[in-house]
Amino acid sequence: YSQDCSDRCTIEGTCNNHGRCMGDGSCACYTGWRGDYCDTVGGGDPCAGDLYSTECSAACTMEHTCSRQGRCMGDGSCEC
């Protein structure tokens, strides 16, 4: 991007693997991430998929966590 095409945006470097690069070099953050470089948890659901916790690193699954008797909630608890 940039007028002379000398600046570069990368998913890994610029957007921290939490967003995609736009034509102007900015990042479009995936659900659950925000900030200019998609480096802050937040925006939409705090975590994507079946993940929860402040770091979005703990998993909740219907089969294991909820014993197939409910669904995972955003905080890692089960709703029966």
C-alpha positions in Angstrom: 0.0 0.0 0.0 1.0 3.7 0.0 1.3 6.0 -2.9 4.5 4.3 -4.2 3.6 0.8 -3.0 6.7 0.7 -0.7 4.8 0.0 2.6 3.7 -3.5 3.4 0.9 -4.9 5.6 1.0 -8.6 6.6 -1.5 -10.7 8.5 1.2 -12.1 10.7 3.2 -8.9 11.4 0.8 -6.0 11.1 -2.5 -7.6 12.1 -1.0 -10.0 14.7 -2.8 -13.0 13.0 -6.1 -11.6 14.2 -7.2 -9.7 11.1 -6.7 -9.1 7.4 -4.9 -6.3 5.6 -7.0 -3.8 3.7 -5.8 -1.9 0.6 -4.8 1.2 2.6 -2.6 -0.9 5.0 -5.0 -0.9 7.9 -6.3 -4.1 9.5 -9.8 -5.4 9.5 -10.0 -7.4 12.7 -11.6 -10.7 13.1 -14.5 -11.1 15.5 -13.3 -10.9 19.1 -10.3 -8.6 18.3 -10.0 -4.8 18.0 -7.4 -2.0 17.8 -5.4 -0.6 14.9 -3.3 -3.8 14.8 -5.9 -6.3 16.1 -3.9 -6.8 19.2 -6.7 -6.2 21.8 -9.3 -8.7 22.8 -12.8 -7.2 22.5 -15.3 -6.3 19.9 -18.2 -8.6 19.2 -17.9 -11.7 21.2 -14.8 -11.6 23.4 -13.6 -14.9 22.0 -14.3 -16.8 18.8 -15.6 -20.3 18.5 -15.6 -22.4 21.7 -12.9 -20.4 23.5 -13.2 -18.3 26.6 -11.1 -16.7 29.3 -9.3 -13.3 29.3 -6.7 -14.7 26.8 -9.2 -16.7 24.8 -7.1 -19.8 25.5 -9.5 -22.1 27.4 -11.8 -24.3 25.4 -15.4 -25.3 26.2 -16.9 -28.1 24.2 -20.4 -29.5 24.2 -19.1 -33.1 24.3 -16.5 -32.8 27.1 -17.2 -29.7 29.2 -21.0 -30.0 29.0 -21.3 -33.8 28.8 -23.5 -33.5 25.7 -26.2 -32.1 27.9 -26.0 -28.4 27.0 -24.1 -25.7 25.1 -21.1 -23.6 25.9 -21.6 -20.0 27.0 -19.1 -17.2 26.4 -17.7 -17.5 29.9 -17.0 -21.3 29.6 -20.0 -22.4 31.6 -22.7 -24.7 30.2 -26.3 -23.9 29.6 -28.4 -27.1 29.9 
